[in-house]
């Protein structure tokens, strides 16, 4: 939850330790590993449940926290499905808001995202990178079961259904207007949305040490 100033330095070194398979496979029992995974999932979902707002500017915007935590979890544990399914179910206002935040990065170009103001030299910002990991995980990638899960799960019709449920869940909330407006733009964004849904699992399955800067092809 970034409660201390030393959080950044801690995470840089902590996540690579967890990414070492010996931690979970050797130093912890299966019961202990399950407890760690459950704690991490619940912590991420707590941050998701507290999401409010669909207008962000600058690099310190709160949504980056949960999105990077989600992508990092996919490097550490092979059960992203339970975390993804709990969030994607849009069972709380926060999960509805978080779904809209995430989907906006799938639908729109970085300079025209209605949720995240464009990147600036002074403030940073822009839409979140959906394949960016926390910590020094440059030689790591999503675990194979997670990549396969996302390939089966993420597609334009599924995203449309989730955005529709999110807009319904946000009825009467300040975020409803933008969510509903995004829903109406899906027909004109379908080509981009479909292409990015196909591409995202491949980006997550690529190490960040790969030649060149990873980016959307569309």
VENDA-V424249 format. One line per field, one symbol per residue. ss: DSSP state (2 for helix, 1 for strand, 0 for the rest). phi: phi as a letter, one per 30 degrees, with the letter a starting at -180 (. if undefined). psi: psi as a letter, one per 20 degrees, with the letter a starting at -180 (. if undefined). A space follows every 10 residues. Layout:
ss->???
phi->???
psi->???
This chain:
ss->0000002222 2222222220 2222222002 2222222222 2222222220 0000010000 0022222222 2222220002 2222222200 0022222222 2222222002 2200010001 0001000000 0000000000 0002222222 2220022222 2222222220 0000022222 2222022222 2222222222 2222000000 00000000
phi->.hdbddeedd decddddddd eddddbdcde ddeddddddd dddddddddc dbjbbbbjdc ddeedddddd ddeddcbdce eddddddddh dbdddddddd eddeddccdd dbddccdedb ddcijidddd bdcdidcdcc addedddded ddccaedddd dddddddddc ejceddeddd ddddceedce ddedddddde eddddcddcd diddaddb
psi->jlirhjgghg hhhghhghio hhghhgiqrh ggghgggggg ghgghghghj pqqkoqprij phhhghghgg hhhhhgqjlh hhgggggiil irghhgghgg gghhihhqqh ikpigoqqqq hhibbrqqoj jpqqamkhjr rqqghgghgh hhhorggggg gghghghghj piqhiggggh hhhiighijg ggggghhhhg hhhhjpqjjq prpprqi.
